[in-house]
């Protein structure tokens, strides 16, 4: 190599750099200047001595099965038994699940698996895919005394000229046919009061009474079930000879059927009225023996002294006997007014107004918001809506249908 080539090299053997200046021998400090010390963290950050690792003490007597010595039980359990090399089961042991040691039914305890043939078992609920109506949860049937139940063989429920049970359920909107078959196999379906678990059973839709998880399936499409939010000043009749506003003025299309209004509300009372052409349901809802609860919101002048609510629950003497409320709750209080929620099952005429008059607090405004399991929700005044199939099932179950 020529002298010019040696001078153009980054560093010559004589110690000159690329600029041609003699830098001289460099010390270790000079060589390390401007370079990061990766062994000490690098950069301008101060070096911190790592903390000594503390080994967790593990009692060998309490060490889980399959864990290796030296505190590596968790890693060994993932890879297998450290002695035998056996791989762990894919399923988590029940004893290690959260809440495994708690008593069933207590908060945090494991939920028991549904048993085959039990009603209200897990899985899709009936009419779970319908767009309208309200989800009212599990069915609550009234506690009524009944005689001994005679078990009927499923073969006697079979109607050779009928339709397959799962097809009838699917056509009624319960669920898809495949899901209906699963419901039948799980014992969640009753036909005429008997649990059916065979998929080949045929029934007559015109005469069969079918329940799914206690929910009655209404197969008669001619029956109508409606909720009317009655405004103040409307008479609770379908026709009024005096020409006052009545229920028929708000019913646009009754499909040519005669509708019954379940119960009555006086002219000044607002709220929920059930309309239907199901005569059996209307009779049971108004019959005192079924004790269908009705919920009212009552506005009176305040302040409302303590002890009056207990008096209403205990019973008040009226001109036609002693009457009481099932429950009493103070909802809201503003200067000069109090809003109270009461629940009672009595169907006597103007019973709520007479009760509050008897305790010295005349009613300023009265609204019925619920009858049995059916509530108004956010339905506007003067409107009528059809009940969902799930709501109809709950309503029928509330009176034992």
C-alpha positions as CSV (number, residue, x, y, z in Angstrom):
1,X,0.0,0.0,0.0
2,X,1.3,3.5,-0.9
3,X,1.9,6.2,1.6
4,X,-1.2,8.1,0.4
5,X,-3.3,5.0,0.8
6,X,-2.1,4.6,4.4
7,X,-2.9,8.2,5.2
8,X,-6.5,7.9,3.8
9,X,-7.2,4.9,5.9
10,X,-9.3,5.4,9.1
11,X,-6.4,4.7,11.3
12,X,-2.7,4.2,10.3
13,X,-0.2,2.2,12.1
14,X,1.4,5.5,13.3
15,X,-1.7,6.4,15.4
16,X,-3.1,9.1,13.1
17,X,-6.8,9.4,12.6
18,X,-8.7,10.1,9.4
19,X,-8.2,13.9,9.8
20,X,-4.4,13.5,9.8
21,X,-4.0,14.7,13.4
22,X,-1.9,12.7,15.8
23,X,-4.3,11.6,18.5
24,X,-1.7,9.7,20.5
25,X,-2.4,6.7,22.6
26,X,-5.9,6.6,24.2
27,X,-6.6,5.6,27.7
28,X,-9.4,3.2,28.7
29,X,-11.5,6.1,30.0
30,X,-11.1,7.9,26.6
31,X,-12.1,4.8,24.7
32,X,-15.2,4.3,26.8
33,X,-16.3,8.0,26.6
34,X,-19.4,8.6,24.5
35,X,-20.2,4.9,24.5
36,X,-23.1,3.2,26.5
37,X,-22.2,0.7,29.1
38,X,-24.9,-1.9,28.5
39,X,-23.8,-3.9,31.4
40,X,-24.9,-1.1,33.7
41,X,-28.1,0.0,32.0
42,X,-26.7,2.4,29.5
43,X,-27.4,6.1,28.9
44,X,-27.3,8.7,31.6
45,X,-29.5,6.8,34.0
46,X,-27.9,5.9,37.2
47,X,-27.0,2.3,37.7
48,X,-29.1,0.5,40.3
49,X,-28.0,-2.7,41.9
50,X,-30.6,-5.4,41.4
51,X,-32.4,-6.6,44.5
52,X,-31.6,-10.1,45.6
53,X,-34.4,-12.5,44.7
54,X,-36.3,-13.8,47.6
55,X,-37.2,-17.4,47.5
56,X,-40.8,-18.2,48.6
57,X,-41.0,-20.7,51.3
58,X,-43.1,-23.7,50.5
59,X,-44.1,-26.2,53.1
60,X,-43.4,-29.6,51.7
61,X,-46.4,-31.0,53.7
62,X,-48.8,-28.6,52.0
63,X,-47.2,-28.9,48.5
64,X,-49.7,-29.9,45.9
65,X,-49.4,-33.2,44.2
66,X,-47.2,-33.2,41.1
67,X,-45.2,-30.1,42.1
68,X,-41.5,-30.2,42.0
69,X,-39.2,-29.2,45.0
70,X,-37.7,-25.7,45.1
71,X,-40.9,-23.7,44.7
72,X,-41.6,-24.7,41.1
73,X,-44.9,-26.3,41.7
74,X,-46.8,-24.1,39.3
75,X,-44.4,-24.6,36.4
76,X,-44.2,-28.3,37.0
77,X,-47.9,-28.6,37.1
78,X,-48.1,-27.0,33.6
79,X,-45.5,-29.4,32.1
80,X,-46.5,-32.5,34.0
81,X,-45.5,-34.5,37.0
82,X,-41.8,-33.8,37.7
83,X,-41.3,-37.3,38.9
84,X,-43.2,-39.4,36.4
85,X,-43.4,-36.9,33.5
86,X,-47.1,-37.5,33.2
87,X,-49.1,-34.6,31.6
88,X,-51.8,-33.0,33.7
89,X,-55.5,-33.4,32.7
90,X,-57.0,-30.7,30.5
91,X,-59.9,-30.2,32.9
92,X,-59.3,-28.1,36.0
93,X,-59.8,-30.1,39.2
94,X,-63.0,-29.2,40.9
95,X,-61.2,-28.6,44.2
96,X,-59.2,-25.8,42.7
97,X,-62.1,-23.9,41.2
98,X,-63.2,-20.7,42.9
99,X,-66.0,-21.4,45.3
100,X,-65.5,-25.2,45.3
101,X,-65.5,-25.4,49.1
102,X,-68.5,-23.2,49.7
103,X,-72.0,-24.4,50.5
104,X,-74.3,-24.5,47.5
105,X,-76.6,-21.6,47.5
106,X,-74.3,-19.2,49.2
107,X,-72.7,-16.2,47.4
108,X,-69.7,-17.3,45.4
109,X,-70.5,-21.0,45.5
110,X,-70.4,-23.1,42.3
111,X,-73.7,-23.4,40.5
112,X,-75.0,-27.0,40.3
113,X,-75.3,-28.5,36.8
114,X,-78.9,-28.8,35.5
115,X,-80.3,-32.3,35.8
116,X,-81.9,-34.0,32.9
117,X,-85.7,-33.9,33.1
118,X,-85.8,-30.9,35.4
119,X,-87.9,-28.0,34.5
120,X,-86.3,-24.5,34.4
121,X,-83.1,-26.1,33.4
122,X,-80.4,-24.3,31.5
123,X,-80.7,-23.6,27.8
124,X,-82.7,-21.3,25.6
125,X,-85.9,-20.0,27.1
126,X,-89.2,-20.2,25.4
127,X,-89.9,-17.3,23.0
128,X,-86.4,-16.0,23.6
129,X,-86.1,-14.5,20.1
130,X,-89.3,-12.5,20.0
131,X,-88.8,-8.8,19.4
132,X,-91.8,-7.5,21.3
133,X,-93.0,-7.9,24.9
134,X,-91.0,-8.0,28.1
135,X,-88.8,-10.7,29.6
136,X,-90.5,-11.5,32.8
137,X,-88.1,-14.2,34.0
138,X,-89.1,-17.5,35.5
139,X,-92.8,-18.4,35.7
140,X,-94.5,-18.0,39.1
141,X,-97.6,-20.1,39.5
142,X,-100.1,-19.4,42.3
143,X,-100.0,-21.8,45.3
144,X,-103.2,-23.7,44.9
145,X,-104.2,-27.0,46.5
146,X,-104.7,-29.8,43.9
147,X,-105.5,-33.4,44.2
148,X,-103.1,-36.3,43.5
149,X,-101.6,-36.3,40.1
150,X,-102.3,-39.4,38.0
151,X,-99.4,-40.3,35.7
152,X,-100.4,-41.0,32.2
153,X,-98.2,-43.1,29.9
154,X,-96.8,-41.1,27.0
155,X,-98.3,-43.5,24.6
156,X,-101.7,-42.4,25.6
157,X,-100.8,-38.8,24.8
158,X,-99.8,-39.8,21.3
159,X,-102.3,-38.8,18.6
160,X,-101.6,-40.7,15.3
161,X,-103.4,-38.0,13.3
162,X,-101.7,-35.1,15.1
163,X,-98.6,-33.1,14.5
164,X,-95.2,-33.8,16.0
165,X,-94.7,-31.9,19.2
166,X,-91.5,-30.2,18.3
167,X,-93.1,-28.9,15.1
168,X,-96.1,-27.5,17.0
169,X,-93.7,-25.7,19.4
170,X,-91.6,-24.3,16.5
171,X,-94.7,-23.0,14.7
172,X,-95.9,-21.3,17.9
173,X,-92.6,-19.4,18.0
174,X,-91.0,-21.1,21.0
175,X,-87.7,-21.8,19.3
176,X,-86.2,-23.5,16.3
177,X,-87.3,-27.2,15.8
178,X,-83.8,-28.4,16.8
179,X,-83.9,-26.4,20.1
180,X,-87.5,-27.6,20.7
181,X,-86.2,-31.2,20.4
182,X,-83.6,-30.5,23.0
183,X,-86.2,-29.0,25.3
184,X,-88.3,-32.2,25.0
185,X,-85.3,-34.5,25.6
186,X,-84.4,-32.4,28.8
187,X,-87.9,-32.9,30.2
188,X,-88.9,-29.2,30.0
189,X,-92.1,-29.8,28.1
190,X,-95.5,-30.8,29.4
191,X,-98.5,-32.0,27.4
192,X,-101.8,-32.0,29.3
193,X,-100.0,-31.9,32.6
194,X,-97.6,-34.8,31.8
195,X,-93.9,-34.4,31.1
196,X,-92.9,-35.6,27.6
197,X,-89.4,-36.8,26.8
198,X,-90.0,-38.7,23.6
199,X,-89.5,-36.9,20.2
200,X,-92.0,-39.0,18.3
201,X,-95.1,-37.9,20.2
202,X,-97.8,-36.3,18.1
203,X,-100.4,-33.9,19.5
204,X,-103.6,-32.2,18.3
205,X,-102.9,-28.4,18.5
206,X,-106.6,-27.6,18.9
207,X,-107.0,-29.6,22.1
208,X,-103.5,-30.1,23.6
209,X,-102.3,-27.9,26.5
210,X,-98.6,-27.4,26.2
211,X,-96.2,-25.9,28.7
212,X,-92.5,-25.2,28.4
213,X,-90.7,-24.5,31.7
214,X,-94.2,-23.8,33.2
215,X,-94.9,-21.3,30.4
216,X,-98.2,-21.9,28.6
217,X,-98.1,-21.9,24.8
218,X,-101.2,-20.3,23.4
219,X,-101.9,-22.2,20.1
220,X,-105.2,-20.5,19.4
221,X,-104.3,-17.6,17.1
222,X,-107.8,-16.1,17.3
223,X,-107.3,-15.1,20.9
224,X,-106.2,-11.5,21.5
225,X,-104.3,-10.0,24.5
226,X,-103.8,-6.3,24.8
227,X,-102.7,-3.6,27.3
228,X,-104.4,-0.3,27.3
229,X,-103.0,2.7,29.2
230,X,-106.2,4.5,30.0
231,X,-106.0,8.3,30.3
232,X,-108.0,10.3,32.8
233,X,-111.6,11.1,31.7
234,X,-112.1,7.8,29.7
235,X,-114.9,5.5,30.8
236,X,-114.0,1.8,31.3
237,X,-116.6,0.5,28.9
238,X,-116.6,-0.4,25.2
239,X,-119.6,1.8,24.5
240,X,-121.1,4.8,26.4
241,X,-124.7,5.9,25.9
242,X,-123.8,9.4,27.1
243,X,-121.2,9.8,24.3
244,X,-118.2,10.1,26.7
245,X,-114.8,8.8,25.6
246,X,-114.6,5.0,26.0
247,X,-112.2,2.2,25.3
248,X,-113.6,1.5,21.8
249,X,-112.5,4.9,20.7
250,X,-108.8,3.8,21.1
251,X,-109.1,0.3,19.6
252,X,-108.3,0.6,15.9
253,X,-108.6,-3.0,14.9
254,X,-110.2,-5.7,17.0
255,X,-110.1,-8.3,14.3
256,X,-113.9,-8.6,14.4
257,X,-113.7,-10.1,17.9
258,X,-115.5,-8.8,21.0
259,X,-112.9,-7.6,23.5
260,X,-113.4,-7.7,27.3
261,X,-111.8,-5.3,29.6
262,X,-110.4,-7.1,32.7
263,X,-111.7,-5.1,35.7
264,X,-112.6,-1.5,35.8
265,X,-111.0,1.9,36.5
266,X,-113.2,4.9,37.4
267,X,-113.2,7.9,35.2
268,X,-110.6,9.8,37.2
269,X,-108.2,6.9,37.5
270,X,-105.5,6.3,35.0
271,X,-103.4,3.3,34.0
272,X,-103.4,-0.3,32.9
273,X,-106.4,-2.1,31.6
274,X,-106.2,-5.6,30.1
275,X,-108.2,-6.2,26.9
276,X,-108.9,-9.8,25.6
277,X,-111.4,-12.0,24.0
278,X,-110.3,-15.0,26.2
279,X,-113.3,-15.3,28.5
280,X,-111.7,-17.9,30.8
281,X,-108.7,-15.7,31.4
282,X,-110.9,-12.6,32.1
283,X,-113.0,-14.6,34.6
284,X,-110.0,-15.9,36.5
285,X,-108.2,-12.5,36.6
286,X,-111.3,-10.9,38.3
287,X,-112.2,-13.8,40.5
288,X,-111.2,-13.2,44.2
289,X,-110.0,-16.8,44.7
290,X,-107.0,-16.2,42.5
291,X,-105.9,-13.1,44.3
292,X,-104.2,-11.4,41.4
293,X,-102.1,-8.5,42.7
294,X,-102.5,-5.0,41.4
295,X,-100.0,-2.2,41.8
296,X,-101.0,1.5,42.1
297,X,-99.2,4.8,42.4
298,X,-101.1,7.1,44.7
299,X,-100.4,10.8,45.1
300,X,-101.7,12.5,48.3
301,X,-100.9,15.8,50.1
302,X,-97.9,15.7,52.4
303,X,-96.5,15.5,54.9
304,X,-97.4,11.8,55.4
305,X,-97.0,10.8,59.1
306,X,-95.4,7.6,60.1
307,X,-97.8,4.8,61.2
308,X,-100.4,5.3,58.5
309,X,-98.7,2.7,56.2
310,X,-98.8,0.2,59.0
311,X,-102.5,1.0,59.6
312,X,-103.3,0.4,55.9
313,X,-101.5,-3.0,56.0
314,X,-103.2,-4.0,59.2
315,X,-106.7,-3.2,57.9
316,X,-109.1,-0.3,57.8
317,X,-112.8,-0.5,58.6
318,X,-114.9,0.5,55.6
319,X,-118.7,0.5,55.0
320,X,-118.5,-3.0,53.3
321,X,-116.0,-4.6,55.7
322,X,-112.4,-4.5,56.6
323,X,-109.9,-3.9,53.8
324,X,-106.1,-3.7,53.7
325,X,-103.2,-3.4,51.3
326,X,-100.6,-6.2,50.7
327,X,-97.7,-3.8,50.7
328,X,-97.0,-0.1,51.2
329,X,-93.9,1.9,50.0
330,X,-93.1,5.6,50.0
331,X,-91.7,6.4,46.5
332,X,-91.2,10.1,46.5
333,X,-91.8,13.2,48.6
334,X,-91.9,16.8,47.5
335,X,-93.1,19.9,49.3
336,X,-96.8,19.4,49.7
337,X,-97.1,16.1,47.9
338,X,-96.2,12.5,48.6
339,X,-96.1,9.6,46.0
340,X,-96.9,6.1,47.4
341,X,-96.9,2.7,45.9
342,X,-99.5,0.2,47.2
343,X,-100.2,-3.4,46.1
344,X,-103.5,-5.1,46.8
345,X,-105.5,-8.0,45.4
346,X,-108.9,-6.8,46.3
347,X,-111.2,-6.0,43.4
348,X,-113.8,-3.9,45.3
349,X,-115.1,-0.7,43.7
350,X,-112.9,2.4,44.3
351,X,-111.0,0.4,47.0
352,X,-107.8,2.5,46.9
353,X,-109.6,5.8,47.1
354,X,-111.8,4.6,50.0
355,X,-108.8,3.3,51.9
356,X,-106.9,6.6,51.8
357,X,-110.1,8.6,52.5
358,X,-110.6,6.5,55.6
359,X,-107.1,7.4,57.0
360,X,-107.6,11.1,56.2
361,X,-105.5,11.5,53.0
362,X,-107.8,11.9,50.0
363,X,-106.2,10.7,46.7
364,X,-105.1,13.5,44.3
365,X,-104.0,11.2,41.5
366,X,-104.2,7.5,41.1
367,X,-102.5,5.4,38.4
368,X,-102.6,1.6,38.1
369,X,-99.2,0.5,36.8
370,X,-99.3,-3.3,37.0
371,X,-101.8,-6.2,37.0
372,X,-100.3,-9.6,37.9
373,X,-97.0,-10.0,36.0
374,X,-97.9,-7.4,33.3
375,X,-96.7,-3.8,33.7
376,X,-97.1,-0.6,31.8
377,X,-93.4,0.2,31.6
378,X,-92.9,3.3,29.3
379,X,-96.1,2.9,27.4
380,X,-97.6,6.3,26.6
381,X,-101.1,7.2,27.7
382,X,-103.9,6.4,25.3
383,X,-101.9,3.7,23.5
384,X,-102.8,0.0,23.1
385,X,-100.2,-2.7,22.5
386,X,-100.3,-6.5,22.0
387,X,-98.8,-8.6,24.7
388,X,-95.8,-10.7,23.7
389,X,-96.1,-14.5,23.8
390,X,-93.9,-14.7,26.8
391,X,-96.1,-12.2,28.6
392,X,-99.2,-14.1,27.7
393,X,-97.7,-17.3,29.1
394,X,-96.9,-15.6,32.4
395,X,-100.4,-14.1,32.6
396,X,-102.0,-17.5,32.0
397,X,-99.7,-19.1,34.5
398,X,-100.6,-16.5,37.2
399,X,-104.2,-17.9,37.2
400,X,-103.3,-21.5,36.8
401,X,-103.9,-21.9,33.1
